[in-house]
Amino acid sequence: MVSRNTMTKTGRATNKASDSSNVDSGHQDNKDLLLSFYEEMVFIRHFELKASEMYQKAKIGGYCHLNLGEEATVVGLMRATQKQDYLFTTYREHGYAISKGSDPGRVMAELFGKADGVSHGWGGSMHLFDKETHLMGGYGIVGGQIPPATGAALAISYKNTPSTDSPIVVCIMGDGTTNIGAFHESLNIAAVWKLPIVYVIVNNFLGMGTSVDMASGEPELYKRGASYKIESIRINGEDPLEVYNTSLRMFRIAREEHRPLLIEAMSHRLKGHSVVDPAKYRSTEEMKEAEQHDPIPMLEKKLIGLSYLKESDITSIVAKAKERVSSAVAFAEQSPNPDIRQLFANVYSKKLPNDFYRLPGEPLFDEHSFSK
Amino acid sequence: MTIKTYRQTLHDTLAEEMRKDPDILLIGEEIGHFEGSYKITAGLLAEFGPKRVKDTPIAEEGFTGAAIGAAMLGLKPIVEIMTINFSLVAMDQIINHAAKIHAMFGGQVNVPLVIRTPGGGGQQLGASHSQNIEVFYAHIPGLKVVCPSNPADAKGLLKAAIGDTDPVLFLENLGLYGAKGEVPEEDYVLEIGKANVARQGKDITIISYSKATTVALEVADELAHEQISAEVIDLRSLRPLDRQTIVESARKTSRAVVIEDDWLTYGIGAEIAATIQEGAFDYLDAPVRRVAAAEVPVPYSKPLELASLPDAATLSKVIHQILDATAFNR
């Protein structure tokens, strides 16, 4: 049994002392903000539950990783971004895409492999991309997004000076990713080149079935930023307000000073690594603990305590979320499959001088290939 | 036309393109203060400054991937990887990312990236520094791979690569940096994906690329003294591959041989031979032969190294074998 001592969140930790929140849940002014967080978290929850159901029904193929349990981190982070910011993320990214502004119907259509999907049916669950919202991709290779995200920040610093509205890059990764070389190479490069990027580690204690303690010499992952003199902070990823406030602050520093920062958001995964994973490597106690950390009931309790929410509101918010999810599914269902005649359309961005485009079994040459 | 080395041509072309387009930047190890391991970028830091000539930490995966991200946001990075051997630690970024991003994200974003890197054995650098692994990249849809064999092509293909909207692996050669040749002074741009008939002939087709083209042309010159007319095709581009030009030549000469510095098994020549048999089967008088590297990690010791690599004498011998087997009359 792996010790959970170091995993238990005992409060904020940072490798720099300064830290202050700028939005307080006790302020009446923040009622709307908190309620909107709650609504979006509930929506993402039901979107993901529906994705799981659609996967079981074979409407969704391949791998399918869900944000269940991560909703507070998703919403807190994405709400703190500005429209001009770029997001590079992992293959567990449906919620991030939606929260950054992608149409849920187009996200579901992508999971269905349809032409109206955000990646036009080319990417699937792991590879959502939306040029309009600056979602620069979900990436299926663990850590694969980190070097390009860092390079996007290079492009920003090439074209923009630090300012209150400079774009930044937000680069999301899981805990397991911090052991891959690309993480270390990229953080070092970002530090040396002073790039406007905020790396976010979503630490749900598990890289597939391997715990952070088993895989990491330093399990307090935010401390790894110190090797590169990157200001880093560990926060409670189950409190959307804490995530939001910290993100606002860290994003502002990246914007105004053009330097990298790191956030480690402590989270829990409510289900297996992917839809098909029964998570037999987790004990009943572990699962119970994860359920106790479910951010949605926690926020509900808080909002009821603050009298921002009544039981009857919850029912209508859930009903509304389910209705929106149903519309997303309906949109995905009616969207056409991509046209097979477009199979080669995106291998290169321009047509090649030589005709490479053959389906399996087609001959390289025909009678018209050569003049006598 | 001016006479210049391959090295000088690469340098001058980089500088010329950088003067024209402020979005071009160079990224790589030792390219600035050290002026490049092979001095291709000598003087460019002084001219363009550290913003556009970026020395990197030793982190091929990190900086190659960073160039991909910069390209996704509209810059035109030119990465130098010190030798193709070191590209292996950046392969995840090149193959899983640069080659995939345009297609996998539904055509929403381009990766206008150039990766310059030299291959080439024969320098007594030992096994890990002497590989010709271009086939790894030539295998991948989404990448382009070009391999200039002379200074003029170096200019024409580098300009094409920089102007391309997709990722291009620009394969240089340690054995060619000092090679001299005529270089057009005008804005000379070649089309990526077109082979060059470097020498016209009618008796046999020699297919080659990069430094092996130098060997092929040398052998073709010698064969001319024996009244053997060899046609030399310089592929210029490994992907896209100009199958048409290869097959048309084989149909004309009825004999073909490939000279390549990579290993024989699953090498570039295997693809060429398969293409010729499919496109020119009825025209061939002999099987297509391949002159490639011996199937060993390239040794350090000079006699061993020489024995492992293809050369002019071997190519000439194989051509004579083909001609003898087909009762060729001089």
Interface residues (C-beta under 8 A of the other chain):
Chain A: Y86 F88 G117 V118 S119 H120 G121 W122 G123 H127 F129 D130 K131 M136 G137 Y139 I141 G144 I146 P147 P148 A149 T150 G151 A152 A153 L154 A155 I156 Y158 G181 A182 E185 S186 N188 I189 V192 W193 A345 N346 V347 Y348 S349 K350 L352 P353 N354 F356 P363 L364 F365 S369 F370
Chain B: L25 K51 K54 T56 P57 A59 E61 G62 F63 T64 G65 A66 A67 I68 G69 A70 A71 M72 L73 G74 L75 P77 D92 Q93 N96 H97 I101 H102 A103 M104 F105 G106 G107 Q108 V109 N110 P141 G142 K144 T165 D166 E191 I192 G193 K194 P240 L241 D242 R243 Q244 V247 E248 R251 T275 E278 G279
